[in-house]
């Protein structure tokens, strides 16, 4: 079966599903569901987030230079979808989605208490690209629920994060480990952690 030449697009899927919180100059918070998010640097730890320039949250991020990436579990799917379909200009998303704001340690935007992982971020560069602007931000603080951490490390299987197909519009959940990095060279032994994750299901 041969290849088909399709319409040009930035097809990378799936992508993570994240609830981004930001504030206006008056301190009023808002939530934006974003999926075009990636790690871009290890030292210093930095992430990249692409936001449409017409979004209500865009100018808030641009003005304050801060946001929080809140990683939701699959249990928050309805809130995730809601926050991605209505505008924070007209709706208090915290109230309508039954989410709880919590103070951060380094930035003004609130954490979302119900999300098991929260990354406080400070914008270092803002790049207008076209339909989207890319915010490159340094991770200033990381918060995690105690029950998703073991020996100081976040256990992904306990978080049960969501991914998104931006071209099909579908949410997917991460369900199983299929291999560990380095397995193809036979250098990585079977990990105790994999067995532990399986036992937690």
C-alpha positions in Angstrom: 0.0 0.0 0.0 1.5 3.3 -1.1 1.7 6.7 0.6 -0.9 9.4 0.1 0.1 13.1 -0.2 -2.1 15.0 2.3 -2.8 18.7 2.9 0.1 20.3 4.6 -0.2 20.5 8.4 1.9 20.3 11.6 0.7 16.7 12.3 2.2 15.6 15.6 -0.2 13.6 17.7 -1.1 12.7 20.3 -0.2 15.8 22.4 -0.6 16.4 26.1 -3.7 17.9 27.6 -3.0 20.7 30.1 -5.0 23.3 32.0 -3.2 26.6 31.8 -4.0 29.2 34.5 -3.1 32.8 34.2 -4.2 36.1 35.7 -5.1 39.6 34.5 -3.4 42.7 35.8 -6.2 42.9 38.4 -5.3 39.5 39.6 -8.5 37.8 38.3 -7.7 34.2 37.3 -8.6 32.3 34.1 -8.2 28.8 32.8 -7.3 27.7 29.2 -7.1 24.2 27.9 -4.0 23.8 25.8 -2.5 20.9 24.0 0.4 22.3 22.0 2.8 22.0 24.9 6.3 20.6 25.0 9.6 20.4 27.0 12.2 22.5 25.2 15.2 22.6 27.6 16.5 20.6 30.6 18.9 23.1 32.1 17.3 25.4 32.9 14.0 23.5 32.8 11.8 25.1 30.2 8.6 24.4 28.4 7.0 25.8 25.2 3.3 26.6 24.9 1.6 27.7 21.7 -1.5 29.9 22.2 -3.8 31.4 19.6 -3.4 35.2 19.6 -7.2 35.8 19.7 -7.6 33.8 22.9 -8.7 35.7 26.1 -5.7 34.3 27.9 -3.1 35.3 25.3 -2.8 39.0 26.4 -2.9 38.0 30.1 0.1 35.8 29.6 1.8 38.5 27.5 1.1 41.2 30.1 2.1 39.3 33.3 4.7 36.9 31.9 3.5 34.1 34.1 1.3 31.0 34.0 0.8 27.6 35.6 0.6 24.3 33.7 -1.8 22.1 35.6 -1.7 18.4 34.4 -5.2 16.9 34.8 -6.0 13.2 35.3 -8.6 11.4 33.2 -11.1 12.0 36.1 -11.1 15.7 35.1 -12.1 15.1 31.5 -15.4 17.0 31.7 -13.7 20.1 33.2 -10.9 19.9 30.7 -13.3 19.9 27.8 -15.4 22.7 29.3 -12.4 24.9 29.8 -11.5 24.4 26.2 -14.9 25.3 24.7 -15.9 28.5 26.6 -14.2 31.9 26.9 -12.9 33.1 30.2 -13.9 36.6 29.2 -17.6 35.7 29.8 -17.4 32.7 32.2 -15.7 32.1 35.6 -14.3 28.7 34.7 -13.1 27.9 38.2 -16.7 28.2 39.4 -18.4 26.6 36.5 -16.0 23.6 36.3 -15.9 23.1 40.1 -12.2 23.6 40.2 -10.3 25.0 43.2 -7.6 27.8 42.9 -4.6 27.3 45.2 -1.7 29.8 45.7 1.6 29.0 44.0 5.1 29.6 45.5 6.7 31.6 42.7 4.0 33.1 40.4 0.7 35.0 40.7 -1.6 32.6 38.7 -3.2 30.0 40.9 -2.6 26.2 40.8 -5.6 24.0 40.2 -5.9 21.9 43.4 -7.6 19.0 41.7 -4.8 18.5 39.2 -2.1 16.1 40.5 0.8 18.0 39.0 1.3 21.8 38.7 4.2 23.6 37.0 4.7 27.3 37.8 6.2 29.0 34.8 7.9 32.4 34.1 7.9 33.5 30.4 11.4 34.2 29.1 10.5 34.6 25.4 7.3 35.3 23.4 7.5 34.6 19.7 4.7 35.5 17.3 4.6 32.8 14.7 1.3 33.3 12.8 -2.0 32.0 14.1 -0.2 31.2 17.4 2.4 32.7 19.6 5.0 30.5 21.3 5.7 31.2 24.9 9.0 29.8 26.1 8.9 29.7 29.9 11.2 28.6 32.7 9.7 26.2 35.2 10.1 28.0 38.5 8.4 25.4 40.8 6.8 21.9 40.6 4.0 20.7 42.8 2.7 17.1 42.9 0.1 15.3 45.0 1.7 13.1 47.6 -0.1 10.0 46.3 1.5 10.3 42.8 5.1 10.5 44.1 7.3 7.7 45.1 11.0 8.1 46.3 10.9 11.7 45.1 9.7 10.8 41.6 6.3 11.3 39.9 4.8 7.9 38.9 3.0 8.5 35.6 0.7 5.5 36.1 -0.7 7.1 39.2 -1.4 10.4 37.4 -3.4 8.8 34.5 -2.9 11.9 32.2 -4.8 12.6 29.1 -3.6 13.1 25.5 -5.4 14.8 22.6 -5.7 14.2 18.9 -5.9 17.8 17.6 -6.8 16.7 14.1 -9.5 14.1 15.0 -10.7 16.0 18.1 -10.5 13.0 20.4 -9.2 12.6 23.9 -7.1 9.6 24.7 -5.8 8.2 28.0 -2.4 6.7 28.7 -3.0 3.1 29.7 0.1 0.9 29.7 3.9 0.8 29.5 5.1 -1.1 26.4 8.8 -0.7 26.9 11.6 1.2 28.8 14.1 3.5 27.1 17.2 1.5 26.0 15.4 -1.9 25.7 16.4 -2.2 22.0 20.1 -2.5 22.9 19.5 -4.9 25.8 21.1 -2.5 28.2 18.1 -1.8 30.5 17.1 -4.5 32.9 13.5 -5.1 33.8 12.5 -2.5 36.3 10.8 -3.1 39.6 8.8 0.1 39.0 7.1 -1.5 36.0 5.8 -4.3 38.1 4.7 -1.9 40.8 2.8 0.2 38.3 1.0 -2.9 37.0 0.1 -3.8 40.5 -1.5 -0.4 41.1 -4.0 -0.8 38.3 
